Each structure stands twice: as C-alpha cells, then as structure tokens.
Amino acid sequence: MKVVDAIAEILKRERIEFLSAYPTTPIIDAAAAVGIRPVLCRQERVGVGIADGFTRTTNGRRIGVFAMQYGPGAENAFAGVATAFSDSVPMLVLPLGHQRDRAEVFPLFSSARAYASVTKHVETLNLPDQVGEVMRRAFLRFLRVAPNAYRARFRPIAARA
C-alpha cells in the first residue's frame, strides 16, 4: 500500500467526508478511490477557507481537511492556516513535501518549519511506517479541543451579551 493510500484510508476511518485540495497532490486520487469526495479549488487560500468554514459550520464536531502541493502551494496557504489558528479552528492540513533527498535544502520551502508558528502541532512524515502513528497523533489532538470554544464565536451579532 502506498503512503497516500494509507493516509486516505485513515481519513475515511476518521469519517472525513471531503478533501479540500489544490492540485497537484496524489492524495486527491487516493481519497477519491476510498470514497472521500475531493473539492478542488483554484487558489490555496480558498482551499484552506473551505476546510476552515466546514469546521466552523459544524461547530468543530467534524474536521475540515486541506491538501496542497509543496513549495508555492504551501506558501500560499499560510495566511489561511494562520487565520484558522488565531481563531482556534481545528483543521488538518496536508502539504505535499519535497522528496527526501531535497527536503530542508535551501531555497526550498519547508512547510514544517514555516507552519510551526501558526499551528498547534506539526509533524513531517518521512517514512511509510510512520503513517499510522503520525495520523493517530493528529486526530487525537482534535479530541482535546473543547467544542464550547467555538460557541462564543458564532453568537449572532444581534444577540445580547
């Protein structure tokens, strides 16, 4: 089984209904193959907004997931991820990484390093046998988020404090 297939299977078992994505990333085809509907966007910031909005509208009970390509794709998604982080919106972001022999080489963009300042948790998935543990830790973090934290943010404007 390929790494992307294992990730897609875990997403399905975690009841992820759709994958917001910016082409090109192989997780799109893998997710579609297991029955997760891909929702493609034309700009990474919009894709993050789709995942963010889904999580917000479900009051954090269901998690939005966004996947994008490495390099410019991960760079363009940064502002959206930072916004979701500042609003405490749980969301899973899956940036495609550079191949192992080129990762962390200047001037290539390092998603793990850049996103560390605007996420609760960052992990780099380097080896196929790490998939289960990395994804388990990611989804366990979602269980620790208190749903009440979102209710205050969705109070209607006309409501009295």
N, C-alpha and C positions, 0 to 999 in steps of 0.2 A: 504494500500500500504506500502511495506517495504521501509526503508530508501534507500537501494541500488537501488530499482526500481524508486524512485523519483529522485535520482541523475542521473540515466541512462536516464530518460525521459527529464530532463533538458539538459543533454548533447546533446540529439537528437534535441531538440528545438533550441539549440545554433549551430546547423549544424556541430557537431563533426562527422567526417566520420569514424574514427577508434580509438580504445583504445589500446595503447601500454601497455602491462601488464606483470608482473611476477606472475605466480601462487604462492600462492593461495590467491585469494581475491574474495569475492562474487560479486563484481562489474562486473567481466568478464561475468558471465552468465546473469546478468541483462542488460548489454549493448548489448549483442548478441540478447537478447529477443526483444529489441526495434529496431534492425536493425543496430546497430553500430558494425562494424567488429573488433573483438579482434585480435591483433597481439601479440602473446606470444613470450617472449624471454627467454633465459636460464640464464641470469645474469642481475641484476637490472641496472647496469651501462649502459648496451647495450639498455635496455628499455628506459632509460632517453635519450640516444643518438638518438633513433628513434623519440621520440617526439620532441626533440630539432632540429634534422635535418629537420623534416617535417615543423616546424615553420620557420626555416631559408630558406628553398627552396621556400616557399610561400611568402617570404619577410614579414612575420608577419601578412599576411591577414587571414590566417587560423591557428588555435591554436592546437598544439600537446598536448595530454593528456597522462599521465603515471600513472598507479596504481600499487601498490605493497603491500606485506604483512607487518605486523608490525614487530618490532624488527629488526632482521638481514636484512630483505628486505629494510627497510627504512634506515638502516645504510649503506648498500652497495650502495644505490642510491645517497648518499650525495655528492660525488665528481662530479657526472654528473650534479646535480642541481646547485652546486656551479659554475661549468663551464658555464652553461647557464646563471646564474645570472651575472657573471662577463662580459659576452658578451651581456647583456641586451636582452636576448631572452625570450619573453613571453611564458609561458608554464604552464599548470595546472597539479599539482602533487597531487595524491590522495592516501596517505598512509593509510592503514587499521590501526585502532587504537586498543589498548588493551581494554578489556571490562571495563566499567566504574568503577567497584569496585576495579580494579587493576591498572588503569591508574595513572601515576605520582607516582608509588611506586618503590622505589629502589629495584633492579637494572634494572628495565625495561626501555627501551629506549623511550624517549619522542620525537616524531617527531616534535611536535610544538615548543618545546624548542630548539632543535638542529637546525632546519631549519630556525629559526628566523634570524640567522645571514647571511643566503645566499638566502633569498627570499625577495620580496617586501612586501609580506603580508602572514600571517599565521593565520588560524582560526581552532579551534577544534570544531568539530560537535559532541555535546554530546546528544542532544535530537532530536527526529524526527521532531518536529515542527520548528526546526532551518534550515532545509534543504533549503527551498526557499530563505531565507534571506542570508545565507552563500554563496550559489551558485550565487545569484544575485550580491553580492559584488565582488565575484571572477571575474565574467565575465565583470562587469563594469570597473574593473581595466584594462582589456585588451583593452577597448575602449580608454583609456587615453594614450596608448603607441603610439608614433609617428612613422609611417611606414618609414619615412625618416631616422630614426636612424639606420636602417638596410642596407640601400643602400651603405653606405661607407664600410661596412664590406664585401660586395660581389663584390667590384670592382675587375675586372680581374687583375692579377699580372702584365701583360704586359701593362696595361693602364698607361697613363701619368697622373701625379698628377696635 
